[in-house]
Amino acid sequence: MKNIIIGTAGHVDHGKTSLIKLLTNIDTDSLAEEKKRGISINLGFAFFDLPSKRRAGIIDVPGHEKFIKNMLAGATGIDVVLLVVACDEVVKPQTREHLDILSMLNIKKGIVVLTKRDLVDDDWYELVKEEVREEISHTFLKDSKIIAFSSKTKIGYDELVNEIDRILDEDFEKIDNGIFRMPIDRCFTVSGFGTVVTGTIISGKIGLNESVVIYPNQIEAKVRNIQVYEENCEEALAGQRCALNLSNIKKEDIERGFVVSKKDVLIPSYMIDCKFYSLSNLDKNILNRQRIRFFHGTSEIIGRIHILDKSEIQNNSEAYVQFHLEKPIVSLKDDRYVVRLYSPMITIGGGYIINPVAKRVKGNKDKYLESIKIKEKQFGTEYMSLILKDDKDIILSVDDICEKYLLSKDNVDIELKKMVNNNIVIEFEDGFKKYFVHKDNLEKIFLNMKDILSEYHQKNKFRIGFLKEELKNKIGIKNLKPKIYDRVLDYFEKEGFIKLTSKYVLLSDFDIKFSDDIQKMVDSIIEEYKIKKFIPPKIKDLEVKFNSKYFAQIHEYLEDIGILYKLNPEMYLLKEDFLYAKDKIVEFLKNNGFIELKDAKEILNSNRKYLVILLEHFDELKITRRDGDKRVLF
């Protein structure tokens, strides 16, 4: 069954409340009656059953301010508008402003109701009807039916009800399977129940006992009870007026304008990028950084409008803008909004949101503007490509993309698969998740890596390469998971850009070449360690003996390629000698159960100083464990 919300619009005292009372038998101005209904939701709201047995909800608009705060419940909050004009007063300025606002909200269907028909004669009525027809001729109501109506005599009652029923047969955009969102228009407490919030569900659905989050403060709560049209329900759907009884939350923690949704689906932001349309009746141009009141959902937030593509905005024109707000907003792409001046409070325009989590524009404004125009389009390859190119994290999982940019997982999956097949995006996997990087960004990573490695090779001719972990921090992806970093390096190696060892990265065309003198020094250093065995030479003594500016690099090179083994900065062994010592110590322990320093001295023909360092190193490697003056197997 369709869930349709009808909103009224029109000048004060033109008969909106009386019209609703006749349709629904509910007086929306009766606050005392409302309180008696417990957790009912009748703050300017009523409902009635149509001849087709379908139920329609109506939001009453008793005044201009309430119109903005009650009606602005998102692009799909209100489906049909009843534009009310009193026959005895004709069209007023406020009526025109309401029409402008309805257009900004992207309302597309409506009925014009000429109330108080009993107060005027036929000739006057025809004049009023003609004037109204002229007023709406360039609006979304141009083809709408105009119905004469009287709350006193019931003229037009049947015709209006039947026309509403007919409109319900038309298609409406309802996002039942989207993100659950309900902007809060009222919050109160009920004895024995606790905190209750009401609003219009603009997308998705909610069920009993489900967990929800109140944005932008991100307070978690649970749904204890649901009422739709004053009846307890198991579930509430998009397009329904709804009251949610919430547990684990206080009324004082909630404000009008907050949004009830699910966890981790919305991101609060102080800045949003938008398409803006100015009204045709502006007296003055809209200035850059002008103070405004921003209306979205049920929220009103003060902020400033930053114009991105021109210096000022004239009347009846459009612009790309960024709003800087004094409080955070939670929104989605294509949400509608309305803007009024901070003072005087007049409506100046509105439009739709392009980027709900914007960045402050720095540097090249043209480039930023270009990115907004791409994001303005429907989701696709170009949009996805821009996200992957611009994101500071560079390499993203599907979950990262969906959470950061509030996108559907199914849509992202489909688009990424196409982009991988077309070699626009490269895919990596860590065994649990897939990660994606735009090929242009991967190229930038390598070019940065190439510059770093080239400079390193130039300065360190006898070092194998750059330590992997240090390089990761240098090339701007330090937060990348280790396994994905390894996959990126593997990709570069497969492409022939680099060579890898267990610890080092080097350019593919880099080779260590020794002169005869250097090769002689290499052989001599190795020979020194072979001769000295487990009473190894001191580094300082070797430096003095060889007296070469390349000694330190050559010594490190021998460690890099696994000929030397480092026990501490002052003690090295040949790797083969270290492994020999380990095997002999372990063998002795297996045969004898424990080993003392004197035993190690006999086995390795060394002295106390070096044996202490060696045995402590075995402890660190968890090969042995000290037990008093003895050591046992770990």
N, C-alpha and C positions, 0 to 999 in steps of 0.2 A: 504494500500500500504506500502511495506517495505521502510524504510528510511535508506539508506546505505551510509556510509562515507568511501571513499577510501583514503588511504595515500600512498605517494610515499616514497621510501627509496633508498639510493645509494650514491655513491661517487660524490663529486662536479664535475660539468661539464660532467656528464655522460648522459645528455639529458633529465632530468626529466621535466624541464619547457617546453621544445619544445614538448615533448610527450603530456603534458597536453594541450598545446595550440592547437595542432592538434585535440585532442579529443573534446575540449570544445569551441575552437575559442576565448578563453580568455587568455590574457597575464598576468600571475600572478605576473610578475615583474614590471608591469606598475603602479607605485604609483600615478602618476598624473591622469591617467585614473580612478583609484580607487576613488580618491577624488571627481571626477565629479559625481560619482554615489550616492552622498548624504549619506544615511544611509545603503548603501550596505555593504557587508561583505567579501570583496575580499582580505583580508590580507593573501596572499599565498593560496587563495581558489578559486575554480571554480566549475562549475557543467555542466552536459550535459544530454540530453535525449537519452535513449537507443532505439534500434529497437522495444522493447516491450512497448514503450511509458513511461517506468518508468524513474525516474530521479535519478541520482547519483551525490553526491558531492565529490570533490577531494581536498585534502589538499596538497599543494605543499611544498616541503622541499628543499629550495634553499641552505641550509648550515647545518653543523652539529649541531651548537648551536640551530638554529631555529628548527631543527628536534626534539630535546628534548623538547623544550618549546612549540612547536605547537602540537606535536603528543601525548604528554602525557596528554590525556584528560580523563583519567580513563579507567577502564577495558573494557567498551563498547563504548569508544569514536571513535575508528577506527575499522572498521569491516574487511576490505580487504586491503592488502598491494600490491603495485606494486613494486617489487624489481628490480631496474633499474641497468643494467651493460652494459657499452659501449663495443662493440665488439673490438674496437681498443685499449682498455686499460685493459681489463679483470678485475678480482676481486682485489679490493684494501683493505687495512686495515680498512678504514672507512666503507666499505661495510660489512665487518665481524662484526664491532662494531654495525652497524645498525641492523644486524640480531640478535645479542645478546639482544639488547634493545627491539626489537619486541617480542622476547621470554619472556622477563621480563614483558611486557605489556599483555601477554597472547593472542596475536593475533594468530588466528588459520587458517586463510585462506589467500591465496595470489596467485599472478601470477608473474612469472619471465619474465621480458622484456629485451631482448638483443637489445639495441639501436645501431644506426649508422651502421646498417647492410650493407648499401650501400658503406661503406668505406673499407670493407674487402672481400677477396675471400671466396669461399666455404670451402676450406680446413681449413683456419684460423677460420672461423665461427664454424666449427665442433669441433676444438680444444677448443675454448672458451666455447662452449656449454657443452663439457665434463668436463671442469674444474669447471664450475658453478654447474653442476649436482653433482660433488663430494663435493663441498662446502656446498650444501644444504642437503646432504644425511642424516644428523643427526639432521635436524631442522624441524620445522613445515611445511616447504615448500617442503619437500622431494617428495611428490606426486603431486606437482603443475605443471601446464603446463608451458613450456618454449616457448616463442614466439619471433621470429625474427622481428625487427621493425626498420623502418626508417621514421623520420619526413619529410625528403626531398622527398623520392619516394613513401611514404605511404605504403611501404611493411609492412604487418602484421596488418594494421589498422582494417580491417574487422574482422580478427581472434581475435584480442584483444577485440574489442567491443562485439563480440558474447560471448567470454569467460566470460567477466564481467557480461553480461546479464544472462548467465547460472548460475553463482555463486549466483546471486540475487534470484534464485529459491530455494536456500538452506536455512536452518533454521538459524536464528541469534537470539541471546539473547537480546531482547529489553524489557526494563522494563517501559512500557508506564504507568502502574498504580502505579509505585513506587514514591519515594520522588523526586520532581522536583529538578534537580541540573544542573547547567550550569557553568562550570569553564570559567572565563573570559580570553580571549586571546588578546582582544583589547578594548580600551575605548577612545572615542573622542566626541567632541561636533559638532552639526550641527546647523547652524543659523536657527532660527525659530522652531527648534525641541528640542534642549537641549542635554542632555547626552545620548549617545548611547553606549551599550556594546555588544560585539559579542562573540560567542563561539559555541561549540558543546553540545547539550543537551544530557547528558549521561543517564538520567533516568527521568521518569515522563513527565509531560506536563505543558504548561503555556498558559493562555488566556488573552485577552485584558482586561484592567482595573483591573486585579488582583493585590493584594499587594504582594510584595516580600521583602526579606531581603538580604543584601549584607554581606556575611561572609568573614573573621572572625570578622570584626568590628561591625557587627549586625546593619547596617544602613537600615532603612525602606524606601521603595520607591514604586512607582506604575507604572504599565506597560501602557504607553500611546499608543505605536504602536509596532507591531511585523512584521518583514520581514523574510521570508524564501525564499532563492534563488531569492532575489531581488523583491519579490512580497509581498504586504501587506496581512496579514493573520489574522484570528480571533484567531488562536490557533497554537502553535508549539509543536512538539512531540519529544520523544526520538529518537536519530539517525539523527536529522536534524541540519544543520548549521543554526544559528539564530542570528538576530540582534534585541535587545530590546531597544526601546526608553523609558527612565525612567524619571519620574518626581520626584521632591522633593529631588534631589541628585545632587551634583556637580562632575564634572570629577576629581577634585583634591582629592575627598574622595575615589576614586577607584584605585586599582592597578591591574596590570596583575597578575593572580594567585588567586584573590578573586573569590568567588563562589556566583552565584545568586541562591537562593532557597526560601523556604517558612519560615514563622516565627516559631521558637521553634522546628525545626526539626534537626538542627545540633548543635554540641557543639564544640567550639574552644578548642584546647588542645595543650600544648607544648610537651607532651610526648605520644608516641604511641607504642604499642607492635606489633611486626611483625614476620613473617617467612621470612628469608633472604636466598637467593641463590647466591653464588659467581660465577663469571665467571671462565671458565677453563684456561684462558690465563693470570691470575694474576702473576706478577713477585714476589710480596711480600705478606706475610700473612697480613690480616686485623687485626689491633690491637684493643683491648678494649679501648673505649673512643677516638678513632681516629676521627679527624675532617672530616666531609663529606659535600657533597651537596645533598640534598634530593629533588627529583622531584616527584610531585604528581599533577594530573590534569594539570593545566597550571602554577603551582607555583614551584619556586625554593627556598628552605630554607636551610640556613647553620645550621649545628648541629653536634652532636656527636653520634656515634654508641656505645651502651652499650651491650656487648655480655653476654647473660644470661646462656648459657649451656656449654661454653668452654672458654678457655683463649684467643685463637686466631682463626681466620677463615682462613682456607687454600683455595687454588683455587679449583673450582669445588666441593664445599661442601655446606651444609645447616646449618642454626643455628637459634635459637630463640634470638631475639634482642629487645632492647628498644631504640628508637631514642629520644634524648633530643634536641629539636629544638629551635632556637633563636627567631622565630616568631611562632604564633599559626597556627595550621592547622585545617581544617574541613574535615573530612573523614568519611567513613563508613566501616564496616567490609567487608573484601574481596576486597577492592580497591587495585589496583596494583600501584607499585611505582618503581622508578629507582634510584640508588645511584651512585654518582661519587665522587672521591676523591676531597677534597678541593683544593689541589694542589699537583701534576699536575692534571688538570681536565681530568681524564680518568674514564670511566665507570667500576665499580667493581662488580656490581650485582644489585639485586632488589628482588621483591617478592610481598607478599600480606599482608594487614593489618589485624591483629587479633582483637586488642582492640583499637578503635580510641580515647578513653579517658582513658589513662593509669595512674597508680599511680607510684610514685617513689618507687623503690624496697628497702625495709628496712627489716632488720632482716633475716628471713628464705627465702633465694632465691629459694630453692628447692620447697617450698610450693607455691611460686608465680609462678614458672615455671609450676608446675602441673596445676594451675588454667588457665594459658595461653593455655596449651594443650587441656583443656576441651573447652575453648572458641573458639579454632581453629575449632572445629567440627561444623557440621550443628546444627542449633537451635533445641533443644529438651529438654527432662526432665533433663538431666545432666547439660546442659548449663543453663537452668532456675534455677535449684537447686543451682548452683554456684553463680548466681547473688543474689538470696535471702539470701544465707548464708553470702556472703561477704559484702553486702551493709551496710554502717555505720548507715543508718536509720532503719535498721532491719525490720520494718513493712512498706510495700509499697502498694500503689494503682496501678492499671493497668496503669494509666496515668504517675505515677512516673517512672515505669519500662520502658515504651516506650520512655519517654523524656530523661531519664538518659542513656539508652543503645541503643537508636536509633533503636527500634524494632517495627515491625508491631503489631497493636492492635489486629487484628484477630488472629495472631499466638500466642501472649501472652495469650489471652483469652482461646484459645483451650488448651494450655499446662497447664495453671493454673487449669482449670477444671479437667483435668486428675490427676493432682497432689493432688488436694483436695480429689477427689474420692479415691485415693490410700493412703490417710492419710499422705502424705509427707508434705503437706502445710495446714495450718489452715486459714480459712477465717473469717474475721470480717466485720461488716457493721455498718455504722453510720446513715443510713437512706437515704444517698445520693450516697455514694461510697462504693465499696468493697475494703478491705485491706487484704493483704496476708503476712503471716510470715512463714518461714520454721520451721518445728516442732523442729529441733535441736536448733534453736535460741530461740524458746519459752521455751525450757527446760533450756537453759542457763539463760534466764531472771528469771525463777522461782528459780533456784539454787542460783543466786545472791540475789534474794528477800529472800529466806529461810535463808541465812547467816546473812543478815541484821536484819531480824525479830528475829532470834534466839538470836543474841547478844543483841537486844533491850529488848526482854522478860527477859533475864538473868539480865539485869541491872535495869529493871523497872517492878518488880514483880506485882505491883498493878496498872499498866496502862493497859487499854483494848488492845491497839495496837498502830501501827504506823499511823500517819496522812497520808491519801491517797496521797495528793499532794506532801508532803515531800518525800514519798517513791518513787514516780514517778521520781523525780530528782535524787534520790540515785541509781536507777537501770539502768540509762543510756538511758531512753526514754523520756526525759523531753520535746522534741518537738512534741511528739505524741498528736494527737487531744484528748481532754477530753473524748469524747464519745467512741473512740476506746480504750482508756486506761480503761474505765469502762467495755468494752466488754472483754478485756484481763483479768481483775480481776474476772469478772463473770465466764470466762472459768476456771480459776484456782480454783474458789470456787466449780464449778460443778464437777471438777476432784477430789475434796476432799483435795486440797492442803492448802487452806486458808479458813478463815471465814471473813465475811464483816459486818460492821455496816454502818450507813450513813456517818460516817467520818473516820473510822479506818479500818486497815487491820491487821489481826493477824493469826498466824499459826493455822491450824485446831485442833492441839492437845494441844493448850495452854488454860489453865483455871486459873482464879484467885482463889486462896485458902487462906482463912484467918485462922490464929491461933485464939484461944479464946480471947487473949489480943487485937489482931488487930480488931476482930469483935466488941469487946466492945467499942473500940475507934471509929469505924465507927458509931455505934448506938449513941454514945455520941455526936459526931459532928452534926449529924442530929437533935438530941434533942435540941442542942444549938440554931440552926437556927429556929426550931419550936417555941421555947420559945420567942426568940427575934423578930420574924416576920419582920416588916418593919423598925426596928432599929437593923440591923443585927450585929453579933459580928465582931470585927476586926480580920483579919487574924493573926496579930502579937500576939494578946491576946490569940487566940486559940493555936498558936504554943507554947507559954509559958505554958498554962494550961496543954496540953497533953504531952509536953516534950518528943517527940518521933522522931527518925530519919526518920520514915516512914510517918510523918504527911503530908508533902507536896505531896507525892505520893497518899496517901489516899484521900486527899482533891481533887486532880486532878481526881482521880478515880470517886469520887462522881459527879464531873462535867461531866466526860466522859459518865457515864451511865444515865445522865439526871436527877439526884436528885437535884443537885445544878445548879443555873443559874448565869452566870457571867455578871455583868453590867460593871465593869471595874476591873483592877487588885486588887483593895482594897475592892470591894463591891460585895458580892454574896447574893442571896436569894435562898430559896428552889424553885425549878421549879414550884411547885404547887402554891406557894405564888405569884410568878411573874405572872402567868397566871390569878390568882384571881385579882391582881391589874390591869392588862390590861383590863379585862372584866368590872370591876367596873368603871374605868376611861372612857372607851368607852360608857358605859351605861349612865353615868352622862352627857357626851357630847351630846349624842343623845337626852336626855331629856331637856338639858338646853342651848345647843349651844356653850358654852365655859366653861372653868374651870380655876380657879385661884389656887394659891398655898394653900391658906387657906382651899379651898374646898377639895383638895387632902389630906390635913392634917387630916381633919375630917373623910374622907372615910377610910383612911388606918391607922390612929392612928400612924403617924410617925412624924419626925421633918424635918425642912427645909433642913438640910444638905443632908439627904438621898433622900428626895423628889425631890430636884433639879437634882440629878444624875438620878433618875428613870424617871422623865419627859423628860429630855434631851435624854435619851435612847429611849423613845417612839418617840421622834422627829427623831432620827437617823433611826428608823425602819419605818418611814413614817406612823405612826399611828396617831400622832398629829403634829400640826404645831404651832409654837409660833407666837402670834400676840400681841406685846407689853408685858404687864404683864399677858396676858391671853393665853390660848391654845385652839385651835379649832381642829376638826377632819381634817386630811390631805385630 
